[in-house]
Each structure stands twice: as C-alpha cells, then as structure tokens.
C-alpha cells in the first residue's frame, strides 16, 4: 500500500467501523431500554406495520370485552330485580294460602290484605325503577338491543342481540294476566287484572285500584272469588317470572362465552405481538457488549491510524 499524506485510507476504514459499532451500540441500548426490537419502521418495515395492526385489534378487543361485561352487568341487574319481585310474589302466595285456611275473621283477612297491598306496591315500584345506564328494563319501554362483542362493525357474528322479550313489563297488571288453562282436568278461568279493573274509582291511580282488587281477591274479601282459587294464578305468575329469569340466564351464558372468546383472541394476538416486537434482552445484552468492545477498539485504532501520515516525515 502506498504511503500518502492527503488520503489516510486506514483512518477512513477505522472511522467507518467506529460509526457502525456506535450505531450497533445505540441500537442495542434503545432496544434494551424500550424492551422492543422494532422501534421504528426502518428496523423492520413489514413487522412494524403488522405490529401496528395487531395493536389496533387488541384495542378493539379490549373495548369489545368491556361491552360484553357491561351487557352481562345489565342482565345481572335485571335478574336481581326479578329475584326481589319473586320474593314478594312468594310472600303474597303464602299470605293467600293463609287466608284460604278459613279460620280467620274479617279483621284478620283485612290485615292480610293490607300486607299483600304493600307487597304489590313494592313490586310495581321495583318494576318502575329497574334501571341500568338510563334504560328502564321492566316498564316495557325498552326494545331489542345488540351487544357489540366483536371488532367487525355491524356484522352479525360480532353482536349478541337481546330480544325485547327480556325486557317485558314486570308490574302487577302485566304479571297477573293469566289465560284460561286446565289444572287436574278442571278448567281454570282466565284472570286478567287489566280487564277486571278499568276505572280507578276512589283511588289515586288505576294501578292502585288494581293492586287493591288483587289483594282483596287474594285475601278472599271479594264476592265470588276465594283465596284458594287465587293460588293457581299466583303460581302461574311465579312460573312466568321463573321463565324470564331462565331466559336471562341463557343470555348471560352467551355473553360470558363471548367474553371468554375475546380473552382467547386477545391472548393469542398478544403472544404473536410479543414474538414479533419484543426484544430478547439476552441477545441485546450480548450485542451491546460486542458493539462496546468494537467501539473501544476502533477508537484506539483510530488514534494510531491518524498517525500513519506522519511516518512520511521519517523519509525526509
């Protein structure tokens, strides 16, 4: 190799390697401090794009999981209210069976009626105030709703539709609408409270008049209606509530299944994203040490290479 002064090729080679070592060192430091091996599109253009898409999907799945959980909470709220209603109706049945015993005088029956009225009032209050996030679920005003449990927009596979039958009226007038039926070979006439009481009379509201009429029937204080005959109607109401709760349970199972499915998707995408993007600390530590040694060696050799042109002075 020629000995030159104007062009120090050795120095240029060392500088180039020093730059490469410094870049490798900085890259290793960045990866270890961020925990990612893809920090910029230049690191892996295809991988960077894929990672961004997966991150977006994970965000959407998190929202879908929240949606499903909110839907489950809503149905749990409705079920809890039906459990309360069921408790009051069961107590009404107990009082009706007590009144049917035939051992109570009119004053005792009036006392029974008074508690039944209180229980019926509470059922109507519960039905009127069963609310979740501004929607009233037992007053008959709520229509079918779709729970968004997927990330594909309005696609049917991404939604669970809750029928408006889940949100049927739960007040006394609606529950005590029993059609004619046959029990043990005998025909049980229809009992439709809405048709029996169409005028509020001296009461403040039509609903109050209906509760009083129903309570009087259950206490055996109405001509032509015995307390014993009311038991089958109350049983029918209890069955209606039970069927509604069963339907709610089935809907809750679907939503819980969707939550589990979302969890599986999220876990798999997270695992794939980790494989694609996360840095291997052991590998990066090794790269860091290697780059550090090369940087230090290049810096030492650069000082030597920069002195090469001065050898020419020995020839003068």
PyMOL commands that set and color helices and strands:
alter all, ss='L'
color gray80, all
select helices_A, chain A and resi 9-34+45-99+106-129+156-158+164-167+172-175+193-196+206-218+227-277+281-306+308-315
alter helices_A, ss='H'
color red, helices_A
select strands_A, chain A and resi 131-132+135-136+145-148+159-162+177-178+181-183+186-188+191-192
alter strands_A, ss='S'
color yellow, strands_A
deselect
rebuild
show_as cartoon
